[in-house]
Amino acid sequence: MVPSDQAVEKQVPEEAVLGHQLQSWQCLVSYLCFYGFMAQMRPGESFITPYLLGPEKNFTKEQVTNEIMPVLFYSYLAVLVPIFLLTDYLRYKPVLLLQGLSYVCVWVLLLLGDSVLHMQLMEVCFSVTMAARIAYSSYIFSLVRPALYQRMASYSRAAVLLGVFTSSVLGQLLVTVGHVSFSLLNYITLAFLTFSLGLTVFLKRPKRSLFFNRSAPAHSAAPCELDQMRPRPCPGPGKLGRALGACRDSFLVRMLSELGHSVRRPQLRLWCLWWVLSSAGYYLVVSYVHILWNVVHPVTDSAQAYNGGADAASTLLSAITSFSAGFVKIRWASWSTLVIAAVTAVQAGLVYFLSVTENIWLCYAAFVLFRGAYQFLVPIATFQIASSLSKELCALVFGINTFLATVLKSSITLVVVDKRVLGLEVRSQFFVYFMYFLVLSVIYLTGAVLGGLQSCQWGPCRPLSCLQRWPQGHRGCHLPLPQAQELRSPWEKTPPMPSVLDGSQGGLQPSAVPLSPDGGTKASLGPSEHEAKA
């Protein structure tokens, strides 16, 4: 059948439009990935601790450990929520500019500051950069269609990890092979950061965001998933009824209501608890391990420091373990607690080894394995949390998890590290962190044993009896996922799942959850590879 002239005329413009959109999308992705790569180019970051303890700055270990470093966690807790809200309200780009300026201020203060107060102010600026990392991971997903989320997540994650790895390797080569001083290395870092700040100016500002700027329509943005999750009753007559209906139908109220129903799911509670407890301990270890390295192997010559190589190796292993986690197919509803217990026990052993070893190379190796173990569970936790939540609710849940982890991390820092309380030296701190992970592993193992005994007691018929008693789901009865869903790896596409709560079709593809620079999610508000500065 030969198409008519009118059909041919319509087909040509459509093909031209599709070609133009494809070319525009490719340019946008390339620029965003290049920006994400350059934003991670901080080759001097791995060597900040020996720089502060060296003859150029001449701070003592007690000043760095007990006076300067704790300010990072306190200020991060203070700016986390405001910057999270401003990121969405200002539509990302202004916060990206703020992040770039804060990075420049960090290295200016690092190079020109000569007092503890200057270094504490540097930590405040660095906390702003940590909190602002959500802007990039959210920004890249506000400009593309939902169908492109998975590809965008893989591209941006690869660019960021490549930037972190390249930055660490470059810093190590400049120090070891080029015999570059720490001061010159920090000037090179400042030049990279100034260049990345210039790249931020040319970023496109989105027309809408996830929470505040929802009125402006955009063909590339997904509709609100909460609108499809629960039918909303019509408001009653009169002004009071309309006011109550408007309040009930507000976006925030619906999100909080849906969150209240979601927290009844045992798997969601388990992985959120892991996210809060494990990430707090993880970032405490990552933050103070550079000080521990300087205690184990005091650096008098820049060529003798191999911090950059250790950071590069840990980044590479983290990428490998994160990728390999996507191919693990087990019944997570049954084995999640046991897997978490095993990984946490391994982390506890590695932290204990860090606290007692006198060999710097074994210390490096233990740290690399510790980071790899944590990053193995991150994509699994992301999938388990996000697979049954809407995009908006997923952002809220990860934001709450990160905030609670920051509160816990700051509380431990106040008691253990701050000189106004215990003010422990770094080896004693790591023994406390070992006890922390050990207690967590015992708790998880106990939960796994009790869960196994309970499963053996009830047998395979319990879900059917629960379904007969509570057809719509109940907080006292967890309806497990179908076997195919439980055995699915985090990297596989997830079909829409029926909601256990109301029987409607809902859920979120794991690919629709943006990843943060370290492989975290869009709204994790900061769990990144560089979050904990040495």
Disulfide bonds with the S-S distance in Angstrom:
none
